[in-house]
Amino acid sequence: MQVIRFFNKENYGNSYVVVEGSEFILIDCTQTPDYVLGKLDNLFKKEMVCKAVFITHGHYDHFSNIKDWCNLGIKIYATEQCYEKIANAELNCSN
């Protein structure tokens, strides 16, 4: 197992991928799928598959690219409190 950090310079958010073989999970989706998959494919020299995305909390920088991951059919996991923040711009600081 390997853990890799991605830093988004635009919103100062961190994402982490936990890699096992050719599969990975993404913790916080501060990066687009194209960016993450491109970097991982390049690093591991094989096609990588995302199995799930976990959102750690409801600040906008931690889910800024959630729609792109959802559009790929990736399952997104978050706590109920996190979901409430994602749905409310006041609470997630995206206002």
C-alpha positions, 0 to 999 in steps of 0.5 A: 500500500502506498499513500500519495499527497496532491496539493491544489495550488488554487484552493490550497486543498490537499488530496490523498490517494491510497494505492493498492495494486492498480486500484486506489481510493481518494481522500478529498477531491481537491483535484480533477479526475483527469489530473489525479488519474494522469499523475497516477498512470504516469507514476505507476506506468499502468491504468489506475482505477478509483474505487471510492472517494471519501470526503473528510469534512464539509469545507468547499476545498475538500469537495471542490471537484466532487461533480467530476468524480460523480460523473465518472460513477465513483461512489462518494462517502461522507458523514451526514454532517459533512453532507449538510455542509456540502449542501449549504454554501454558508456552512462550507465557506464557498459563499 
